[in-house]
């Protein structure tokens, strides 16, 4: 059954990916109309998220951002399809890097790096990072249920040099590199909502108290990683520019969760510049009312340990 599904769908995906971007954007406009006006895909979720993030804005302003988000969202879908066949020349033309020397200066020193980022603009085309950065770039991925799609998606994401880890094997891979003193640059998208029972820390995101992913900070301290945020902005349709922002080169000198807070503050500022480019369809604030529950769970675990 897996092969049948793959055989019936993948040829169409591949053919779509071979189309010129101008044709794909025409199709994106059609999909936008269907998703936004007809099927209203997660429209309620997006508007609720925007109301929480931007309570100072009027409903009309938030609707404008939501509409911009869905236009970008369908573009992103088409750009993700294009990633299957996009050439090195074209992706470097459409996805440029402002200051890769910031990262490369550390790799020349033999340092390993945590490349933290958010689901903003086009994170799929960051598969081109190895084309401008020195050293081995590693990216975690979630294994797909269909083994045939798993193979082609992984091949696509690794074609410019990214070395893929299954999410469950990321720490093990980093540990191995650390022991063997092998340099690595690790892509860590850290802005989404963790499960409450796996949470260590809560802070505010756009003024709303929510659980935070702290894995990037913990790994940076454990393996002495330079922490660099990278943010991607849309220059115009189909064209992006990525900028690297140093968070710290001495992670062990930071108090617990200070690096996480710095990352979150940077992410907020970057989102505010182009709010329509953030992944508002994700339920980032879904655990905002569960802090008391988490504190009780934390106390219960402490009593159990005693």
C-alpha positions in Angstrom: 0.0 0.0 0.0 2.9 2.4 0.8 4.4 1.9 -2.6 1.0 2.3 -4.3 0.4 5.7 -2.6 4.0 6.7 -3.5 3.7 5.6 -7.1 0.4 7.5 -7.6 1.5 10.8 -6.0 5.2 11.3 -6.3 5.3 11.6 -10.1 2.9 14.6 -9.8 5.1 16.2 -7.1 8.2 15.7 -9.2 6.5 17.2 -12.3 5.2 20.1 -10.2 8.8 20.7 -8.9 10.1 21.0 -12.5 7.7 23.9 -13.3 9.1 27.4 -13.4 8.5 29.4 -10.3 6.2 31.9 -12.1 3.9 29.0 -12.9 4.1 27.6 -9.4 3.1 31.0 -8.0 0.0 31.1 -10.2 -1.0 27.8 -8.7 -0.2 29.2 -5.3 -2.7 32.0 -5.9 -5.3 29.4 -6.7 -4.5 27.4 -3.6 -4.6 30.6 -1.5 -8.1 31.4 -2.7 -9.3 27.8 -1.9 -7.6 27.6 1.5 -8.5 31.1 2.7 -11.9 31.7 1.3 -13.4 28.2 0.7 -11.9 25.7 3.1 -10.8 28.3 5.7 -7.9 26.0 6.7 -7.0 26.8 10.4 -8.2 30.4 9.8 -9.7 30.5 13.3 -6.4 29.2 14.9 -4.4 31.9 13.0 -6.7 34.7 14.1 -6.7 33.5 17.7 -2.9 33.4 17.7 -2.6 36.8 16.2 -5.1 38.2 18.8 -2.9 36.8 21.6 0.3 38.0 20.0 -0.9 41.5 19.0 -3.7 42.5 21.3 -2.9 46.2 20.6 -3.8 45.8 16.9 -7.3 46.2 15.6 -9.2 43.2 14.2 -8.8 44.7 10.7 -5.0 44.8 11.1 -4.9 41.2 12.4 -7.0 40.0 9.4 -4.6 41.8 7.1 -1.7 39.9 8.7 -3.7 36.6 8.5 -4.4 37.1 4.8 -0.7 37.8 4.2 0.2 34.7 6.2 -2.0 32.5 4.1 -0.6 34.0 0.9 2.9 33.2 2.1 1.9 29.8 3.4 0.7 28.6 -0.1 3.9 30.1 -1.6 5.9 28.2 1.0 4.2 25.0 0.0 5.1 25.5 -3.6 8.7 26.5 -2.7 8.9 23.2 -0.7 7.8 21.3 -3.7 10.4 23.1 -5.8 13.1 22.0 -3.4 12.9 18.5 -4.9 14.5 19.7 -8.1 15.9 23.2 -7.5 19.5 23.6 -8.7 22.4 25.0 -6.7 22.6 28.0 -8.9 18.9 28.8 -8.6 18.7 28.4 -4.8 21.7 30.6 -4.2 20.0 33.2 -6.5 16.8 33.1 -4.6 18.1 32.4 -1.0 21.0 34.6 -0.2 23.1 34.9 3.0 24.0 38.3 4.4 26.9 37.5 6.7 28.1 33.8 6.6 31.5 35.0 7.7 30.1 35.4 11.2 29.7 31.6 11.4 32.8 30.7 9.3 35.0 32.7 11.6 34.1 30.3 14.4 34.5 27.2 12.3 38.0 28.3 11.4 38.6 28.3 15.2 37.5 24.7 15.3 34.3 25.5 17.2 31.0 23.6 16.8 27.9 25.6 16.4 24.2 25.5 17.3 22.3 27.2 14.5 19.0 28.1 16.1 16.1 29.4 14.1 12.3 29.8 14.0 9.6 28.6 11.6 9.7 31.9 9.8 9.8 32.9 6.1 11.2 29.9 4.2 13.0 27.5 6.5 12.9 24.6 3.9 15.4 26.3 1.6 17.9 26.5 4.5 19.0 23.1 3.1 21.4 25.4 1.1 23.4 26.3 4.3 26.3 23.9 3.4 26.8 25.9 0.2 28.0 29.0 2.2 29.1 27.6 5.6 32.4 25.7 6.3 32.1 22.5 8.2 29.5 19.7 8.4 25.9 20.9 8.7 23.6 18.6 10.5 19.8 18.8 10.5 17.3 16.7 12.5 14.2 15.3 10.7 11.1 13.4 11.7 10.9 10.0 10.0 7.9 9.7 7.7 5.6 6.8 7.9 5.9 6.0 4.2 9.4 4.5 3.7 9.4 5.4 0.0 8.6 9.1 0.6 11.1 9.0 3.5 13.9 8.1 1.1 13.1 10.8 -1.5 12.4 13.6 1.1 15.7 12.8 2.9 17.6 12.8 -0.4 16.1 16.1 -1.3 17.0 17.7 2.0 20.6 16.4 1.9 21.4 17.1 -1.7 23.4 20.3 -0.9 25.3 18.7 1.9 23.1 18.7 5.0 23.7 15.5 7.0 20.4 14.3 8.4 19.8 12.9 11.9 16.5 11.3 13.0 15.2 13.6 15.7 15.5 10.7 18.3 19.2 10.2 17.3 20.3 13.9 17.4 21.8 13.9 20.9 23.5 10.6 20.3 25.1 11.9 17.1 26.2 15.1 18.8 27.7 13.1 21.7 29.6 10.9 19.2 31.0 13.9 17.4 32.0 15.6 20.7 33.8 12.5 22.0 35.6 12.1 18.6 36.3 15.9 18.5 34.5 16.1 15.2 33.3 19.6 14.4 29.6 20.0 13.6 27.1 22.7 12.8 23.6 21.8 14.1 20.3 23.2 12.8 17.9 23.5 15.8 14.4 25.0 15.2 13.3 25.8 18.7 10.2 28.0 18.6 7.4 25.6 18.7 5.4 24.3 21.7 6.9 21.3 23.7 4.8 18.8 25.5 4.0 20.0 29.0 5.3 16.9 30.8 8.6 17.3 29.0 9.0 21.0 29.8 11.7 22.4 32.1 11.0 26.1 31.7 8.1 28.6 31.1 8.5 32.2 29.8 6.6 34.7 27.8 6.3 34.7 24.0 4.5 37.9 22.9 3.5 38.5 26.4 1.9 35.1 26.8 3.3 32.6 29.4 4.0 29.3 27.6 6.4 26.3 27.9 9.7 26.7 26.1 12.0 24.3 24.2 15.3 24.4 26.1 17.1 21.7 24.2 19.3 24.0 22.2 20.6 25.7 25.4 21.2 22.5 27.2 23.1 21.0 24.2 25.1 24.2 23.8 26.2 24.0 27.4 26.9 20.3 27.4 29.0 20.4 24.2 30.3 23.9 24.4 28.6 25.1 21.2 28.7 28.6 19.9 25.0 29.7 19.6 24.0 31.6 16.5 20.5 32.6 15.6 19.7 32.8 11.9 16.7 34.7 10.6 15.3 34.7 7.1 13.4 37.7 5.7 11.4 37.9 2.4 12.9 40.4 0.0 10.2 39.9 -2.6 8.2 36.9 -3.8 10.4 33.9 -4.2 13.5 35.7 -2.9 14.9 35.6 0.7 17.9 36.8 2.7 19.2 35.1 5.8 21.1 36.9 8.5 23.2 35.3 11.3 23.0 36.8 14.8 25.4 35.8 17.5 23.8 34.9 20.8 27.0 33.6 22.6 30.3 31.9 22.1 30.6 31.1 25.8 27.3 29.3 26.7 28.6 27.9 30.0 28.9 31.4 31.4 25.1 32.0 31.1 22.6 31.4 33.9 20.1 28.6 33.2 17.5 29.6 30.6 19.2 33.0 29.8 20.2 31.7 26.3 16.6 30.5 25.8 15.2 33.9 26.7 17.7 35.7 24.4 16.7 33.4 21.6 13.0 34.0 22.2 13.4 37.8 22.4 15.3 37.8 19.1 12.6 35.7 17.5 9.9 38.1 18.7 11.7 41.1 17.3 12.3 39.3 14.0 8.7 38.2 13.7 7.5 41.8 14.4 9.4 43.0 11.3 7.4 40.7 9.0 4.6 39.1 11.1 2.9 37.6 8.1 5.9 35.2 7.6 5.6 33.4 10.9 3.9 30.0 11.1 0.7 31.2 12.9 -1.2 28.0 11.9 0.7 26.2 14.6 -1.0 26.2 18.1 2.0 27.9 19.8 -0.1 29.1 22.7 -2.1 26.0 23.3 -0.6 25.3 26.8 -0.9 28.9 28.0 -3.5 27.8 30.7 -1.5 24.8 31.9 1.2 26.4 34.0 -0.5 25.6 37.3 -0.8 22.0 36.2 2.9 21.9 35.2 3.9 23.2 38.7 1.8 20.6 40.4 3.4 17.9 38.2 6.9 19.3 39.0 6.2 19.2 42.8 4.9 15.7 42.5 8.0 14.5 40.7 10.2 16.1 43.3 8.4 14.3 46.1 8.7 11.0 44.2 12.5 11.5 44.0 12.7 12.1 47.7 
